[in-house]
């Protein structure tokens, strides 16, 4: 049997159990003032008891013991590695040192310097790291050594003389499945750009890339048996960019050859990331039907749609005919090539938002309902999914679908990805099925990051600030501790209805993806939002330095700004290391007339309140939007 190396990344999802179970479910509906007060109390308590750590780690490790002293790294430092995985990760670390500092470390077999050790007795993906004055020891199992290297990279100082703080870390992930979904069906991104994303995923210990490859808006993967899927269905003449349905009239398209797919899988596997392909069915199929209209209920004709209007394609024909056996022949042929390409044990078939109005009047679909003894169109969808699930299982793989696959009855071995809230995941877990939590209220990064819409680029809708993402708790109290074991992980999703550039995608991704990483990796009891905000500026500065775009957060302390005894106290910290803050209190534009904020300022409060405006300017020169807050008795 062909050895499927990257399957190891995901197979632990069935046996893996979390290290800790959350004691409570933090709701986003909790009163804002109460949450702010709680956050400030936690921050003050943490600073008093522990002090600020010397470096900033994201995600926060399970256990950290800070020691005194530091390890000074130089070209004279020696490195040793025991075991094949240790040798690979030592080489990876050396490559990082060469690119950042211009030197690499020489190998030796001694006990001093830096030692990489494979320990198969440790839990999967876990690592132990000890840094003392004369030595560094990194032990891990499987991907654990790789994640230990990512921690070493974050620990390394940014000065001319590279140093590590002395410490001890015992770390392992909370969830085995830590996913990131990118919708390339609506908007195509090159494999070179996807590799950049995989690098960033790996750095923050995310381990599943969910690749949404087909949509109404485009078919993005080469299928050799059906070449017209990419010759025709991968292209459209324009792309909608605004809610009013306006088109930019710029042609768009692209697809991935099977050789490109293999290369991306290899690249991801080296970074301990599994790629799960998604081929949408029975709905979201207009691109495929534009090539094969005979697989629809009506016969077409169809075309790849150009406009996304008011939250819908306004189409009811984007669904395969469930009464046509040729539909299943086509899908089985496509899935055969997909399964041959992808070593992932999971194959995602979508299953969401399937419009059934055409099924209700389709003679073939109605005949299928009668022949199979089904009650209605929901059970017809269940029949569709069960038939595909049986085929996928015959190939040794497991079906994953969005929570609509619960409608009409769940296929025997299907995994539910819950996006319409937590209900789908709860229902699946109660029935003994594995589930992945991806509720849109917390995990959809194509939602707005601020209610100040003029400062924000176009988004699908909703409001999902950084704090709400961070506070998401996948272990809902609606499940018992035993049922929690069926929640194998969490996933964040980015849909491309309104995201049509790399810059826009990055702006929507960061820093919220860092919060997702901590939700997925760190123990529930270690989560602390004020402490996360303390650690975040270092990481955002790294993104700025390496050319990544991101939403520049408001200054730390911005939301806590209040009137007190006739004054408004401005007590801020830059949200990015090295950034400057410019502000005004007279209504003027701070980007043109702002005064640089350097220390705490008390501003007299006028009777009608005070309007404070600010901009944050990064070391690279990029500026935030203009943030505005009115403070006064009437607004308190």
C-alpha positions in Angstrom: 0.0 0.0 0.0 1.2 3.5 -0.8 2.5 5.2 2.3 0.5 8.4 3.0 2.8 10.5 5.0 0.6 13.5 5.6 -2.2 11.3 6.8 -0.4 11.1 10.1 -1.2 14.8 10.7 -4.9 14.1 10.9 -5.2 10.5 12.0 -4.6 11.6 15.6 -8.0 13.3 15.6 -9.8 10.1 16.5 -7.7 9.1 19.4 -6.5 12.5 20.6 -8.1 13.9 23.8 -7.7 17.5 25.0 -5.4 18.2 27.8 -7.9 20.3 29.6 -11.7 20.9 29.5 -13.0 24.4 29.8 -14.9 25.2 33.0 -17.1 27.8 31.4 -18.4 29.1 28.1 -17.6 32.7 27.5 -20.4 34.4 25.6 -19.9 37.3 23.3 -23.2 38.7 24.6 -21.7 39.3 28.0 -22.0 43.1 28.8 -19.1 45.0 27.3 -18.3 47.0 30.5 -18.3 43.9 32.6 -15.9 42.2 30.2 -13.6 45.2 30.2 -13.6 45.4 34.0 -12.8 41.7 34.2 -10.0 42.1 31.6 -8.4 45.0 33.5 -8.6 43.1 36.8 -6.9 40.0 35.2 -4.2 42.2 33.6 -3.4 43.9 36.9 -3.4 40.6 38.8 -1.1 39.0 36.2 1.4 41.9 36.2 1.5 42.0 40.0 2.0 38.3 40.4 4.3 37.4 37.5 5.5 40.5 35.8 5.7 40.8 32.0 7.6 37.9 30.4 10.8 38.7 28.6 9.4 37.5 25.2 6.0 37.1 23.6 4.8 33.6 22.5 1.7 33.0 20.5 0.0 30.6 21.0 0.7 30.6 24.7 2.3 27.2 25.7 0.6 24.9 28.1 3.3 25.3 30.8 6.1 27.9 31.0 8.6 28.3 33.8 10.8 31.4 33.4 14.4 31.1 34.7 17.0 33.7 35.2 19.8 34.3 32.7 20.1 33.9 29.0 21.7 31.7 26.4 23.9 33.6 23.9 23.9 32.2 20.4 26.8 32.6 18.0 28.4 30.9 15.1 30.6 28.9 17.6 27.5 27.3 19.2 27.3 23.6 18.4 24.2 21.6 17.5 23.4 17.9 17.7 20.4 15.8 16.6 19.4 12.3 17.5 16.9 10.6 15.2 15.7 11.3 11.6 13.1 13.9 12.7 15.6 15.6 14.9 18.1 15.9 12.0 15.4 17.4 9.8 14.3 20.0 12.4 17.9 20.9 13.3 18.5 21.6 9.6 15.3 23.7 9.5 16.5 25.7 12.5 19.9 26.2 10.9 18.2 27.4 7.7 16.3 30.0 9.7 19.6 31.2 11.4 21.3 31.5 8.1 18.5 33.6 6.6 18.2 35.8 9.7 21.7 36.1 11.1 24.0 34.9 8.2 25.4 31.9 10.0 24.5 28.3 10.8 25.6 25.9 13.5 28.1 23.1 13.1 27.1 19.5 14.1 28.6 17.6 16.9 27.8 14.7 19.3 28.4 16.4 22.6 26.0 17.4 25.4 26.6 21.1 25.2 25.1 23.6 22.8 21.7 22.9 21.3 20.4 19.3 21.3 17.4 18.0 19.3 16.0 14.7 20.6 13.2 12.4 19.4 11.1 11.0 22.2 8.4 8.6 20.9 6.9 8.2 24.4 5.6 11.8 24.4 2.1 12.6 23.2 1.7 13.4 19.5 2.7 17.0 18.6 4.1 17.7 22.0 7.5 19.0 22.9 9.6 19.9 25.9 12.1 22.8 25.7 14.8 23.6 28.3 17.0 26.6 27.9 19.8 27.1 30.4 23.0 29.2 30.4 25.1 26.5 28.6 22.6 24.4 26.8 19.3 24.1 25.0 17.5 20.7 24.9 14.5 20.3 22.6 12.6 17.0 22.8 9.5 16.1 20.9 7.4 13.5 19.2 6.4 13.7 15.5 5.4 17.2 14.7 6.4 18.2 18.3 10.0 18.9 17.3 8.8 21.1 14.5 6.6 23.1 16.8 9.4 23.4 19.3 11.5 25.0 16.5 8.7 27.5 15.9 8.8 28.4 19.6 12.6 28.8 19.4 12.1 31.2 16.5 9.7 33.3 18.6 12.0 33.2 21.6 15.1 34.5 19.7 15.9 38.1 20.4 15.9 40.5 17.5 19.1 42.3 18.4 22.6 42.1 16.8 23.6 39.5 19.4 21.0 36.7 19.3 20.0 35.5 22.7 17.4 33.2 24.3 15.8 33.7 27.7 16.3 30.8 30.1 13.1 28.8 30.7 11.4 25.5 30.7 8.4 24.7 28.5 6.1 21.7 28.4 3.7 22.1 25.6 1.1 20.2 23.6 -2.0 21.3 21.6 -5.4 21.4 23.1 -7.0 20.2 19.8 -5.7 17.8 17.2 -7.5 19.6 14.3 -6.4 23.3 14.0 -7.8 24.4 10.6 -7.7 27.3 8.2 -10.0 27.5 5.2 -9.4 29.5 2.1 -12.0 29.9 -0.6 -10.1 29.9 -3.9 -13.3 28.9 -5.8 -14.5 32.5 -5.9 -11.1 34.1 -6.1 -7.9 32.4 -7.3 -4.5 32.7 -5.5 -1.3 31.4 -6.9 0.5 28.4 -5.3 3.5 30.7 -4.5 1.1 32.9 -2.4 -0.5 29.8 -0.8 3.0 28.7 0.3 3.3 32.0 2.2 0.1 31.3 4.0 1.2 27.8 4.8 4.4 29.2 6.3 2.5 31.5 8.6 0.1 28.7 9.5 3.0 26.5 10.6 4.6 29.3 12.6 1.5 29.6 14.7 1.0 25.8 15.0 -2.0 25.5 12.7 -2.0 22.1 11.1 -4.9 21.8 8.6 -5.4 23.7 5.3 -8.9 23.3 4.1 -8.8 24.1 0.3 -12.2 25.2 -1.0 -11.5 24.3 -4.7 -14.9 24.5 -6.4 -17.7 27.0 -6.3 -20.4 28.6 -8.4 -17.8 31.2 -9.2 -15.1 28.9 -10.5 -13.6 25.4 -10.7 -9.9 25.5 -9.6 -8.4 22.0 -9.9 -7.4 20.1 -13.0 -9.4 16.9 -13.6 -7.7 15.0 -16.4 -10.9 13.1 -17.3 -12.8 16.3 -17.7 -10.4 19.0 -19.1 -13.2 21.5 -19.9 -13.7 22.0 -16.2 -10.6 24.1 -16.1 -10.6 25.2 -19.8 -14.0 26.8 -19.3 -15.3 26.8 -15.7 -12.1 28.3 -14.2 -12.7 31.7 -15.9 -15.2 34.6 -15.8 -15.2 37.9 -17.6 -15.6 40.2 -14.5 -15.9 40.2 -10.7 -18.4 42.0 -8.5 -16.7 44.3 -5.9 -19.5 46.2 -4.2 -22.9 45.4 -2.5 -24.8 47.3 -5.3 -23.7 44.6 -7.8 -21.2 46.8 -9.7 -18.7 44.9 -11.7 -15.0 45.9 -12.1 -15.1 44.4 -15.6 -11.7 42.8 -15.0 -11.5 39.2 -16.2 -10.6 36.7 -13.5 -9.7 33.0 -13.4 -7.0 30.4 -12.8 -6.6 26.8 -11.7 -4.1 24.4 -10.2 -2.6 21.7 -12.3 -2.2 18.3 -10.7 1.6 18.8 -10.6 1.1 22.1 -8.7 -1.2 20.3 -6.3 1.4 17.7 -5.6 4.0 20.3 -5.0 1.8 22.2 -2.6 1.0 19.0 -0.7 4.7 18.2 -0.4 5.4 21.8 0.8 2.6 21.5 3.4 3.7 18.0 4.6 7.1 19.3 5.3 5.5 21.8 7.7 3.2 19.2 9.2 0.1 20.6 7.6 -2.5 18.4 6.0 -4.4 19.7 3.0 -8.1 18.7 2.9 -9.7 19.3 -0.6 -13.3 20.4 -0.9 -15.4 19.6 -4.0 -18.8 21.2 -3.5 -21.9 19.1 -3.9 -24.9 18.9 -4.3 -25.1 22.7 -4.4 -22.7 25.5 -5.2 -22.1 23.8 -8.5 -22.8 26.4 -11.2 -19.2 26.3 -12.6 -19.4 22.6 -13.1 -22.9 22.8 -14.6 -21.7 25.5 -17.1 -19.7 22.7 -18.6 -22.1 19.8 -18.0 -25.6 21.2 -18.0 -27.0 17.7 -18.5 -26.2 17.0 -14.8 -28.7 19.6 -13.6 -32.4 19.2 -13.2 -33.3 21.7 -16.0 -30.6 21.2 -18.6 -29.4 24.8 -18.5 -27.9 26.6 -20.2 -25.5 27.9 -17.4 -22.6 30.2 -17.1 -20.1 31.1 -14.3 -21.9 33.9 -12.5 -20.4 37.4 -12.4 -22.3 39.2 -9.6 -22.9 38.6 -5.9 -25.9 40.7 -5.0 -27.3 41.4 -1.6 -26.0 38.2 0.0 -27.0 35.7 -2.7 -26.2 34.6 -6.2 -30.0 34.8 -6.8 -29.8 31.4 -8.4 -31.8 28.2 -7.7 -30.3 26.1 -10.4 -26.8 25.6 -8.8 -27.4 22.0 -7.8 -26.7 18.6 -9.3 -29.7 16.4 -10.2 -29.9 13.8 -7.5 -32.1 11.5 -9.7 -29.6 11.2 -12.5 -27.1 8.4 -12.2 -24.7 10.2 -14.5 -24.3 12.8 -11.7 -22.8 10.2 -9.5 -20.7 8.7 -12.3 -19.2 12.2 -12.8 -18.6 12.9 -9.1 -17.0 9.5 -8.5 -14.7 10.1 -11.4 -13.7 13.5 -10.1 -13.3 12.1 -6.5 -11.1 9.3 -7.8 -8.6 11.7 -9.1 -8.9 13.9 -6.0 -8.3 10.9 -3.7 -5.3 9.8 -5.9 -3.8 13.3 -5.5 -4.4 14.1 -1.8 -3.1 11.9 1.0 -5.5 13.4 3.5 -7.7 10.9 5.2 -10.5 13.4 4.9 -12.4 14.5 1.8 -14.7 17.5 2.1 -17.9 17.5 0.0 -19.5 20.8 1.1 -23.2 20.0 1.4 -24.2 23.5 2.4 -26.9 25.8 1.1 -28.3 23.3 -1.4 -31.4 24.8 -3.0 -34.0 22.1 -3.4 -36.7 23.9 -5.3 -35.6 22.3 -8.6 -35.6 18.8 -7.0 -39.3 19.3 -6.0 -40.3 19.6 -9.7 -37.7 17.4 -11.3 -39.2 14.1 -12.5 -35.9 12.2 -12.0 -35.5 13.5 -8.4 -39.1 12.7 -7.6 -38.7 9.2 -9.1 -35.6 8.7 -6.9 -37.5 9.8 -3.8 -40.2 7.2 -4.6 -37.8 4.4 -5.6 -35.7 4.8 -2.4 -38.7 5.2 -0.1 -37.7 8.7 1.0 -40.0 11.2 2.7 -38.9 14.5 1.1 -36.1 16.5 -0.5 -34.2 16.7 2.8 -34.0 12.9 2.8 -33.0 13.0 -0.9 -30.0 15.2 0.1 -29.2 12.6 2.8 -29.4 9.9 0.1 -27.0 11.9 -2.0 -24.5 12.4 0.8 -24.7 8.7 1.9 -24.1 7.5 -1.6 -21.0 9.7 -1.9 -19.9 8.8 1.6 -20.1 5.1 0.7 -17.9 5.7 -2.3 -15.3 7.8 -0.4 -15.2 5.1 2.3 -14.6 2.4 -0.3 -11.4 4.4 -1.1 -10.3 4.3 2.5 -11.2 7.9 3.2 -13.7 9.7 5.4 -16.3 12.3 4.4 -16.4 15.8 5.9 -19.3 18.1 5.3 -20.8 21.4 6.4 -23.6 20.9 9.1 -26.4 20.8 6.5 -25.4 17.2 5.9 -27.3 16.5 9.1 -30.6 17.2 7.2 -32.5 14.0 6.5 -30.1 11.9 8.5 -26.3 11.8 8.8 -24.1 9.4 6.8 -22.7 6.7 9.1 -19.0 7.8 9.3 -19.3 11.5 8.3 -17.6 14.3 10.2 -19.7 17.5 10.7 -18.1 20.9 10.2 -20.4 23.2 12.1 -20.6 26.7 10.5 -24.2 28.0 11.1 -23.5 28.2 14.8 -22.6 25.4 17.2 -25.8 23.5 16.9 -24.6 21.2 14.1 -21.5 20.3 16.1 -23.6 19.7 19.2 -26.0 17.4 17.3 -23.2 15.5 15.8 -21.4 15.0 19.1 -24.5 13.8 20.8 -25.0 11.2 18.1 -21.4 10.0 18.5 -19.9 11.7 15.4 -16.8 13.7 15.3 -17.3 17.5 14.7 -15.2 20.5 13.9 -16.4 23.8 15.3 -16.3 26.7 12.7 -19.3 28.8 13.8 -19.5 31.9 11.6 -20.2 34.2 14.6 -16.6 33.6 15.9 -14.6 32.0 13.1 -15.5 33.8 9.8 -12.7 36.2 9.1 -14.4 37.7 6.1 -16.6 39.6 8.6 -16.0 43.3 9.6 -13.5 43.9 12.3 -15.0 47.2 13.3 -18.4 48.9 13.3 -16.7 52.0 11.9 -17.4 51.0 8.3 -15.6 54.0 6.6 -12.3 52.7 8.1 -12.9 49.1 6.8 -12.7 47.5 3.4 -15.7 45.6 2.0 -16.7 42.6 3.9 -19.4 39.9 3.7 -21.2 41.5 6.7 -21.4 40.7 10.4 -19.1 42.1 13.1 -16.2 40.0 14.4 -13.6 42.0 16.4 -10.4 40.4 17.6 -11.7 40.1 21.2 -14.7 38.0 20.1 -12.5 35.6 18.2 -10.2 35.2 21.1 -13.0 34.5 23.6 -14.5 31.7 21.6 -14.8 28.4 23.6 -15.3 25.3 21.5 -16.3 23.2 24.5 -19.9 24.3 24.9 -21.7 23.6 28.2 -24.5 22.1 26.1 -22.3 19.0 25.8 -21.1 16.7 28.6 -17.4 16.1 29.2 -17.7 12.7 27.4 -19.4 14.4 24.4 -16.6 17.0 24.3 -14.3 14.2 23.1 -16.1 14.2 19.8 -15.1 17.9 19.2 -11.8 17.3 17.5 -10.9 20.9 16.7 -11.7 24.3 15.4 -11.4 26.0 12.0 -11.4 29.6 10.8 -12.8 30.4 7.3 -12.3 33.2 4.8 -14.8 33.5 2.0 -14.0 35.6 -1.1 -17.2 37.2 -2.1 -15.7 40.6 -1.5 -12.0 39.8 -1.1 -10.3 40.1 -4.4 -6.6 40.9 -3.6 -3.8 39.5 -1.6 -3.7 42.8 0.5 -7.4 42.6 1.3 -7.0 38.9 2.3 -4.1 39.7 4.7 -6.0 42.6 6.2 -8.9 40.3 7.0 -6.7 37.5 8.3 -4.4 39.2 10.8 -4.3 39.6 13.7 -7.5 37.6 14.2 -5.8 34.4 12.9 -3.4 34.6 15.8 -6.3 34.6 18.2 -7.7 31.5 16.4 -4.3 29.8 16.9 -4.4 30.4 20.6 -8.0 29.1 20.8 -6.9 25.9 19.0 -3.6 25.3 20.8 -3.6 26.8 24.3 -5.3 25.3 27.4 -8.6 27.0 28.2 -7.3 28.0 31.6 -4.3 29.8 30.1 -6.4 32.1 27.8 -6.2 35.7 29.0 -7.1 38.4 26.5 -5.2 41.3 28.2 -2.1 39.1 28.3 -2.7 38.3 24.6 -2.8 42.0 23.8 0.6 42.4 25.6 2.1 39.7 23.5 0.6 40.8 20.2 2.6 43.9 19.4 5.8 41.9 18.9 4.2 39.6 16.4 2.5 42.4 14.5 5.9 44.1 14.2 7.3 40.9 12.7 4.5 40.9 10.1 5.2 44.6 9.3 8.9 43.9 9.0 8.4 40.9 6.7 5.9 42.6 4.4 2.6 41.2 5.6 -0.4 43.5 5.7 -2.8 43.4 8.7 -5.5 45.4 10.3 -3.6 47.8 12.6 -5.5 47.6 16.0 -6.5 50.6 18.0 -4.0 51.6 20.7 -4.1 49.3 23.7 -6.3 51.1 26.2 -8.4 52.9 23.6 -11.7 51.1 24.5 -11.0 51.8 28.3 -10.8 55.5 27.8 -13.3 57.2 30.1 -14.2 60.5 31.7 -13.1 60.9 35.3 -13.4 63.9 37.6 -13.7 66.4 34.8 -10.8 64.9 32.7 -10.4 62.2 30.1 -7.2 60.3 30.7 -5.4 59.0 27.6 -3.3 56.0 28.8 -2.3 54.0 25.7 0.3 51.6 24.5 1.2 51.2 20.8 -0.5 48.1 19.3 2.6 47.3 17.3 6.2 47.4 18.6 7.9 50.6 17.3 4.7 52.2 16.1 3.8 55.8 16.7 0.4 57.2 17.8 -0.8 60.7 16.7 -3.9 62.1 18.2 -6.2 65.2 18.3 -8.9 66.3 20.7 -10.3 69.2 18.7 -11.9 67.3 15.9 -9.0 67.8 13.5 -7.6 65.1 11.3 -4.8 63.4 13.3 -3.0 62.1 10.2 -2.4 65.8 9.2 -2.5 67.7 12.5 -2.0 65.1 15.2 0.3 65.4 18.1 2.5 62.4 18.9 1.4 60.5 21.9 4.4 59.9 24.3 3.0 59.6 27.8 -0.3 59.6 29.7 -2.3 62.7 29.1 -5.3 64.2 31.1 -7.5 66.3 28.8 -10.2 68.6 30.3 -13.7 67.4 29.5 -15.9 69.9 27.8 -19.6 70.0 28.7 -20.7 68.4 25.4 -18.1 65.7 25.6 -14.7 65.1 24.1 -14.0 63.7 20.6 -10.6 61.9 20.5 -9.1 60.9 17.2 -5.9 59.0 16.5 -3.9 57.2 13.9 -1.3 54.5 14.4 1.8 54.7 12.1 3.9 51.6 11.7 7.7 51.4 11.4 7.2 50.6 7.7 5.3 53.9 7.3 1.8 52.3 6.8 -1.0 54.1 8.7 -4.2 52.8 10.3 -7.5 54.4 9.6 -8.6 57.3 11.7 -10.1 56.0 15.0 -12.7 58.1 16.7 -14.1 57.9 20.1 -16.5 60.4 21.8 -16.2 60.5 25.6 -18.3 62.4 28.0 -21.2 62.1 30.5 -23.8 61.7 27.8 -22.0 58.8 26.1 -21.0 56.9 29.3 
